[in-house]
Amino acid sequence: MKTNLEIKTKPVKIERVSPKEYLSIPRSDIKSARFVPPKIGSKSFGSMRVEYKHLKYKPVG
């Protein structure tokens, strides 16, 4: 029986991630990073705008 598994992905060069996710990204993969402050009244700690050196493929969904 032959199954054709297809995982839909999209190329990502720049994305916003949480501070926790940012810490798990290898520094050798990051071209630049910038802190994006939270909105006034928000309970979050803000996010990080990360630009990768090379394209990453992230699952869509």
VOPAGU-2260 file (C-alpha; in pm, 1 decimal, decimal comma):
REM VOPAGU-2260
SITE   aa  ch    i         X         Y         Z
SITE  MET   A    0       0,0       0,0       0,0
SITE  LYS   A    1     141,6     332,7    -104,6
SITE  THR   A    2      57,7     642,1      97,1
SITE  ASN   A    3     137,4     990,2     -20,9
SITE  LEU   A    4     199,9    1206,6     284,6
SITE  GLU   A    5     220,3    1572,3     201,8
SITE  ILE   A    6     300,4    1836,7     459,7
SITE  LYS   A    7     208,3    2185,5     345,2
SITE  THR   A    8     478,2    2438,3     430,7
SITE  LYS   A    9     557,9    2800,3     360,0
SITE  PRO   A   10     898,7    2966,3     332,9
SITE  VAL   A   11     976,5    3208,6     615,4
SITE  LYS   A   12    1261,3    3459,9     615,3
SITE  ILE   A   13    1126,0    3696,0     886,7
SITE  GLU   A   14     886,1    3609,7    1169,2
SITE  ARG   A   15     772,2    3725,6    1512,0
SITE  VAL   A   16     822,1    3478,1    1795,0
SITE  SER   A   17     771,8    3478,8    2170,1
SITE  PRO   A   18    1074,4    3540,3    2394,5
SITE  LYS   A   19    1067,0    3171,0    2495,6
SITE  GLU   A   20    1070,5    3056,2    2129,9
SITE  TYR   A   21    1350,3    3304,2    2056,1
SITE  LEU   A   22    1574,0    3144,5    2317,5
SITE  SER   A   23    1537,5    2804,1    2149,0
SITE  ILE   A   24    1654,8    2928,1    1804,9
SITE  PRO   A   25    2025,0    2858,7    1738,6
SITE  ARG   A   26    2215,6    3189,9    1720,0
SITE  SER   A   27    2396,6    3068,5    1407,3
SITE  ASP   A   28    2058,9    3072,3    1220,9
SITE  ILE   A   29    1975,9    3435,8    1308,2
SITE  LYS   A   30    2081,3    3724,5    1084,5
SITE  SER   A   31    1919,3    3991,1    1305,1
SITE  ALA   A   32    1669,8    4017,0    1590,7
SITE  ARG   A   33    1469,9    4308,0    1730,4
SITE  PHE   A   34    1251,6    4335,4    2039,7
SITE  VAL   A   35     889,8    4437,2    1968,8
SITE  PRO   A   36     736,6    4586,2    2285,9
SITE  PRO   A   37     389,7    4476,9    2401,0
SITE  LYS   A   38      82,3    4691,3    2343,1
SITE  ILE   A   39     -24,6    4909,1    2635,2
SITE  GLY   A   40    -253,8    4711,5    2864,5
SITE  SER   A   41    -140,2    4376,0    2723,5
SITE  LYS   A   42     -42,3    4094,5    2959,4
SITE  SER   A   43     228,3    3965,9    2723,6
SITE  PHE   A   44     600,2    4038,9    2741,5
SITE  GLY   A   45     616,7    4147,2    2378,1
SITE  SER   A   46     779,1    3950,0    2098,4
SITE  MET   A   47    1096,8    3920,9    1898,0
SITE  ARG   A   48    1119,8    3996,4    1524,0
SITE  VAL   A   49    1371,1    3746,8    1388,6
SITE  GLU   A   50    1531,3    3755,8    1044,4
SITE  TYR   A   51    1695,1    3428,3     947,1
SITE  LYS   A   52    2013,4    3391,7     743,8
SITE  HIS   A   53    1844,5    3130,3     525,4
SITE  LEU   A   54    1481,9    3044,1     448,8
SITE  LYS   A   55    1305,2    2818,6     697,1
SITE  TYR   A   56    1006,8    2606,7     600,8
SITE  LYS   A   57     727,0    2618,6     857,9
SITE  PRO   A   58     416,0    2399,0     850,8
SITE  VAL   A   59      95,8    2574,7     744,8
SITE  GLY   A   60    -203,5    2515,7     959,6
